Structure formats: C-alpha cells, structure tokens
Amino acid sequence: MAPTEQITLYSADYSPFAQRVRIALEEADVKYTMYEMNTRFIKPEWYYTINPFGKVPALTFGGPNVPPDQPSAESAKLVESMVILEFLADVFPEARLLPADPIQRAKARQFVEIYRNYVFDEFRDAFFRGKPVEGVLAALEKLQDALPPKTGFAAGAWSIADAAVAPLLAGMVLCVRAGIGAYTEENWQKLRAALESETFARFMQYIQDIHERPSFKKTWGNDDLQIEIWQNHPGVRRLRTAENAEGFPGGV
Amino acid sequence: MPERITLYTAKICPFAQRTEIALAEAKAQYTRFEIDLQNKPDWYASKVNPASKVPAIAYGGPEVPPDQPSPESVKLAESLVLVEFVADLFPESGILPADPVKRAQARFFIEGVSSKLIPTWYGYFLRNAPVEDFYAAVEYIQSLLPAEGFAIGQYSIADIAIAPFLARTRLSLLNEIGKYPEGDGKKVWATITSGKYARFAKYQEDLFARDTFKETFDEAYVTDAFKQRFANARNQ
C-alpha cells in the first residue's frame, strides 16, 4: 500500500538540484506540496529549521499537515538531492525509480558517480573558470560510454540516475547553444563543433530523450527561462563585467 | 542466490576496504584478488576497470582465475556503489536498515564523509592545509552522531564508509606520516580523541572494535606501506 505521509518539497526554479527531486516526484506520480523559494542566498528564518545549511532542495516527510512555512517538529527533514532521490526510490518501490535488479541499480548509481567524479568539476572549470574545454569533452565521452550503446536511459529504463544528471546536462547543452559561460570564443566554437559531431551523437540522443520525458518537460519550464537562470548564475555573473564582456559570446 | 563475486582490492586502499567490510558483514562467499597499485597488471584496465582503480567487482559469469576475467561477468566499480550493491544482494546483512528515513540518514552521513571529512583530511595530510579545516569536519561528523552507538544507531553503510579512512588517519598521525610538520601528528591525534571530541573518540573505538573491521585491516602492513608510499611527503 502506498505511503500516506505528507510530502513537502522546498524548491527554487534557479536550482538544477531541486529539479532533480521534482523530476523524481513526478515520475513517482505521488501527491506532494511544493514551496518555491525566490531568494538564492538568504532564506526565511523558519527554513533553517528544515535545512540548517539554508540550501534547496529539502523535503519533509510525515508529521501533521501544516503550512509549508510552519514546519512541524514531527516531520522527517531530508536534505541533499541524491539522498532524497534514493529516499523516494525506497519509499515508492512500485514506482520503480530505481530498477529492482541489483546489477541495474549498481549501473544507475555508477552513472551518477561518473558524472560526479569526472563531469561536474570539468563543467564548472570550463564554463565558470575559463579553463580549456578538452577536459569537459573527455569527461562527457566517459559518461557517454556508460550509456547503453544505442538507445535508452542510464540503466536502460528511466531511473533516478537520469533525474540526477538531466538538469545539469541539459543546462550545459543550453549554455553551449546560447553562448553562456566563461570560455573564449575559440573554446565556444570547439564545444559547439564537438556536440554537433558524430563523436557525441549518442550523448545528444540522450539529451533529446531527456527533453522528451514528461517529468523533465514539466519541471524544466522552457529554454528562455533556463537561459535567464544560467545567465544569472553567480559563477557566470561574477565573470561578466563591462570590461570583459567582449570575451563573452552573446555579450553582457 | 547471488552469483559468483570476485573482488579486486588492495590492503592499503581505504576505498577498497569499504567493500571488504560490506562483504564480511554479509558473510558473503567471494574471491579476493590483491592488485599491486604501484605495479598494476596490464589486463586490469582493459578487462576489469578502465579507471584502473580499486575496488572493482566482477559479478557472475563462468568460473575463471581472477587474473583472467571473463567478458561475461558484469564489471562494477566505485566503492560506495559497490557497498550499496552488496546491501542489495544481501539484505539480511542488515547494513541498510528497513526504514527509508534511517537509510536517508545513513546516506546523508556518507555525504558528510565524502564532502567534508575526506577532502579536509587529505588537504592536511598531503598539502599541510590548515588543520582547523580538518577539525571542523571532525566536529561536523561528531554532530551527526547519536548519544551512543553507530552513525545511525545500528551499524550501517555509514560506518562502513568512514571506518577505513579514520583507521588510516590514526596510523598516519601516530606515525607522523604526512606533509604536516613532524611532531604535529601525535598532537592532532590527541586533540581529536579528547575533550570536546570525546564522542568522536568513542565512535572511532567502536568502529575499530567491530570484527568485520579487524578482519579486513592489516595494520602492520598498511602502516609499512604508508611509510614507504609517503616517505618523501615532507620533502616535496
């Protein structure tokens, strides 16, 4: 029998980590309340009783039904998006947010580790710190190699591994298309050429499959919204000033 | 009934010990194959783990000598993935509790180990980064502990994730191995095992007293290996 505990998600449209959890909740097709934060750095005082670090996402589970901004001491408070994804897979086993087979579960988790250990830092370095782009391209090839060869998601069937990487990978591809990032004009061209080449055909198919997934479509918003979010990312804004705007494709 | 398991591991490696502890908790039958990390066999990267690291598991497939892995076995890597894999294969092991909220607590603890404790320890150990950063991480881990028992009360994957690292931190500090000034090691160890870190000190003792920890940790070997491996840490 499906759990009847209340679920409240604290989210924000600027957060790809919050989008991970929203995707999983949509895939689980369960009832939940969503509270949207609209400030990035300072949160309302009551929020720190839910997440002492003040970041999104956070999820409360169980306890009495209360307004989201008056959290109850009785609810379980969960933070860290990957922890929340695994939690939802545990709480809603029939939703198959993770496969049932131990090997496929391991493949799904391994895929996330490849993203975390190789892609994430290279993405940050190339897009926010102006480092050469060869690193992120090599990392993306490693990730691509972990996908099933022709078609399908990370573990074959959709799983929380895809929820974990989708917002960040889709964001990255969008940034390349829109010219958002700290890379030089030359590096931008390298990125564009790479993603359009045969080498990354399987990866780009995966990105397309992600975009077509209803749970992703519902939680991504639209490209224009996402462009605004990524342009206003603190990492990108710090780098873009009137003085160096010339180096940035797409201008200030 | 789980299939054939071959574990590629190394006594020196804390990541690999995580998987050995998990398998021991599960009382699993498996073949253990030691990889010399300073001299890896040429078949290892191409046939077992392209990242060329330990631990890795070859699961299923025909019975073969471990140094002739079969293409039919499934190859898996990444220590935390392998610990969860063992928990999935052997639910009776109890290393993951039944309650999803307690599971989430265990995984949250592991996030703290990965994002705070391990990087700050390596910073101090390899680069003589400010020890205060390491102390802050120890304090954070301590703040997650219940009044007694293990990370979430009962023994779990959270303890499996941290124990091998704390064991190597201890032997490094007590033997003054690392980049920090010689003589500081014992002082740092004394700091994190007394006073306001008393709860953390007890937790460490409990971790090291666990049979599955003892069975999978060859202290003399690892100490020697560390002394050799990090002999020139202060000269660089």
Contacts between the chains, C-beta under 8 A, distances in Angstrom:
chain1	res1	chain2	res2	distance
A	61	B	101	6.8
A	62	B	101	7.9
A	76	B	101	4.6
A	76	B	104	7.6
A	78	B	101	7.8
A	78	B	104	5.3
A	78	B	108	7.5
A	79	B	108	7.0
A	80	B	107	7.6
A	80	B	108	5.7
A	80	B	111	5.1
A	82	B	107	7.5
A	82	B	111	7.4
A	83	B	104	5.3
A	83	B	107	4.6
A	83	B	108	5.0
A	83	B	111	6.4
A	84	B	104	7.4
A	86	B	103	7.1
A	86	B	104	7.0
A	86	B	107	5.8
A	87	B	100	5.5
A	87	B	101	7.6
A	87	B	103	7.0
A	87	B	104	4.4
A	87	B	107	8.0
A	90	B	100	3.8
A	90	B	103	5.7
A	90	B	104	7.8
A	91	B	100	4.9
A	102	B	85	5.8
A	102	B	88	3.9
A	102	B	89	5.2
A	103	B	59	6.7
A	103	B	60	7.9
A	103	B	74	5.4
A	103	B	76	7.6
A	103	B	85	7.9
A	105	B	84	7.3
A	105	B	85	7.2
A	105	B	88	5.8
A	106	B	76	5.0
A	106	B	81	5.5
A	106	B	82	7.5
A	106	B	84	7.2
A	106	B	85	4.4
A	106	B	88	7.6
A	107	B	76	7.7
A	109	B	78	7.4
A	109	B	80	7.7
A	109	B	81	4.4
A	109	B	84	6.1
A	110	B	76	6.5
A	110	B	77	6.8
A	110	B	78	5.6
A	110	B	81	5.0
A	113	B	78	4.4
A	113	B	80	7.3
A	113	B	81	5.9
A	117	B	78	7.8
